[in-house]
Amino acid sequence: MSKSVDIRVDYLVVGAGVSGLSFANAIRQEAEDAGKAKPSVLILEADTEPGGYCKTIKQEGFVWDYSGHFFHFRNPEIEAWLRKRMPGQDVRTVEKHTSIRYGGLDIDFPFQKNIHQLEKSEFIDCLHSLYFRDDAGDATSFKQMLYQRFGRGIAERFLIPYNEKLYACDLDSLDSDAMGRFFPHADVKDIIGNMKQADNASYNATFTYPQGGAIEFIRALLRDLPESVIEYSEKLVSVDLEERVATTSNRRIGYQHLVSSAPFDKLCGMVQVPHDASVFSANKVLVFNLGFDRKGAKDVHWVYFPARSLPFYRIGFYDNIMDTDRMSLYVEIGAKSGQEFDVEAELAGVLAGLRREGYVTDHELVSWHSVAMDPAYVHITKASMEEHARLMKHFDAHGLHPVGRYGGWTYCSIEDNIVETRALASRLAGT
Ligand SMILES: Cc1cc2nc3c(=O)[nH]c(=O)nc-3n(C[C@H](O)[C@H](O)[C@H](O)COP(=O)(O)OP(=O)(O)OC[C@H]3O[C@@H](n4cnc5c(N)ncnc54)[C@H](O)[C@@H]3O)c2cc1C
């Protein structure tokens, strides 16, 4: 053992969220499959418990996540792997019911495919501006893409105000593909076709949800890992890339590979690599979990709100997933990263908004909780993608592998986190 470090490991992993835990499972599995001795793996988690953004709060009979984590699996093998590690859990696959509250109407999601449900004059305006939209040339921003593909009527009624509330930034600053596969694309043929025969299928037409909340996926990922692999309340503080030594809040650790799910901008600071920090911005999401004394709206899971007069951009109904008898909502408010909130004042605004829209009538709020997710949705711009790609090459050459939603500075799901970290484990095991 070198004098300058307290321990050495093959793989030092930062974060016991989905990405870190998935990588630890996968790298151990690689060794087992190859009939080799298991590599030494240590996961550092700054928090006192595992889960990252996939934590669950259980309070007065309500089960809430850090914002509604509805899980959409495209890869049946991954879903089966997780389900197998959740014995006794009621894991439901639910057909998603999503609507948009617009001008007092409930329009099916996505808005662009359901303009025929609008009032006649609004429908005509959307259809007219869709037909006569200017779609010449390649869109240079997310906002321009919205105008080019859908025309002014659809863009200005829903897509722009909704996404401005969510991202809390100028949509002209975002890359035209900032939402990747999570953006429900539709061309004129789809839009007109949908008027006679509804086909609102999207990436998340059905979702999977365990009775015990998102944390059950984390428990599944913890199942095959020895407890000693994770060190809680230990934070990565700095990294010496050349020496491959990490300094934590407690000690110095030598590693062969460092796999980090910490936010990329913070990681760059810890590595002290020259970089353009100004390109890495994100929004923050303030989440209210609200438990009421009795049932509210039925047959709905998600409602989107483009109205700028309402503080929230989306609400979700936990009680309609698990068929429980008290309304259990999560409410999401988008803001700039770092913005401070007066939580009590925001709660009052949320409840007033829910009353105005008729979701809360004479219901009594019996339990609530709030959590701020910062970063939540990163701002994917040309500059952020270029700087991220440049630094990734440099880091990779030094055994540093940023992973996950925030290591990748991207928009992705937990399934994507699992796919990505399995692929990394396979690559590193082969080196
Ligand atoms: C509002 C919102 C809604 C979402 N909804 C869904 C959904 O419905 N379905 C879905 O599939 N996905 C959803 N996601 C995405 C999902 O949350 C992420 O893909 C996933 O949780 C990312 O996991 P991760 O392990 O990469 O990162 P994280 O969950 O952020 O975990 C990172 C971990 O690293 C730790 N850490 C950070 N820095 C350090 C350090 N210096 N030292 C030690 N530890 C450190 C943190 O404490 C944390 O535990 C949503 C995300 C948001 C923001």
The ligand as an ORCA input file, in Angstrom:
! r2SCAN-3c Opt
* xyz 0 1
  C     -38.205     15.877    -11.373
  C     -37.646     14.553    -11.842
  C     -38.514     13.519    -12.163
  C     -37.991     12.294    -12.625
  N     -38.862     11.297    -12.938
  C     -38.391     10.121    -13.405
  C     -39.279      9.077    -13.744
  O     -40.486      9.201    -13.613
  N     -38.735      7.902    -14.219
  C     -37.397      7.733    -14.373
  O     -36.969      6.662    -14.825
  N     -36.531      8.722    -14.046
  C     -36.991      9.905    -13.575
  N     -36.119     10.897    -13.245
  C     -34.683     10.667    -13.454
  C     -34.054      9.889    -12.292
  O     -34.271     10.557    -11.082
  C     -32.558      9.791    -12.542
  O     -32.309      9.253    -13.832
  C     -31.844      8.934    -11.508
  O     -32.336      9.082    -10.222
  C     -30.375      9.324    -11.547
  O     -29.664      8.476    -10.708
  P     -28.125      8.734    -10.480
  O     -27.661      7.648     -9.610
  O     -27.459      8.934    -11.801
  O     -28.041     10.162     -9.763
  P     -28.600     10.609     -8.341
  O     -29.901      9.997     -8.044
  O     -28.504     12.105     -8.363
  O     -27.547     10.009     -7.318
  C     -26.281     10.575     -7.154
  C     -25.799     10.239     -5.754
  O     -24.461     10.735     -5.624
  C     -24.317     11.314     -4.346
  N     -23.221     12.286     -4.441
  C     -23.188     13.425     -5.181
  N     -22.016     14.066     -5.004
  C     -21.292     13.314     -4.150
  C     -19.977     13.438     -3.588
  N     -19.183     14.505     -3.858
  N     -19.529     12.456     -2.748
  C     -20.325     11.384     -2.444
  N     -21.572     11.228     -2.942
  C     -22.040     12.180     -3.778
  C     -25.664     11.957     -4.074
  O     -25.863     12.147     -2.680
  C     -26.608     10.909     -4.672
  O     -27.012      9.956     -3.715
  C     -36.597     12.118    -12.772
  C     -35.731     13.158    -12.411
  C     -36.253     14.364    -11.959
  C     -35.301     15.465    -11.612
*
